[in-house]
C-alpha cells in the first residue's frame, strides 16, 4: 500500500536537509497518515481508510459520505479499493 491519502490524495513531497554550513541533501517529507475505521451510515457498514490528519478534519467538517463522493470525483478514491469490515 502506497503512502497516499485516500481522501485528499496527499503524498510525500521532496525537499532539502540544510546543515549549519548550508550544505543541502535531498530528503522526503512524508504525509501524516492514519489507518482509521469509519461507520458509513448510508451503506450501513464499517470501512477502513488510510487518511491524513487534514482528511480527518475534512471528514469531521463535511461528513464521511460527502468526503467520499468528493474524493471519488477528484479521482483520489475508487470505491472498489475501500476495505469493508465485516463483524
Secondary structure, 3 states (H helix, E strand, C coil): CCCECCCCCCECEEEEEECCCCCEEEEEECCCEEEEEEEECCCCEEEEEEEEHHHHHHHHHHCHHHHHHHHHHHCCCCHHHCEEECC
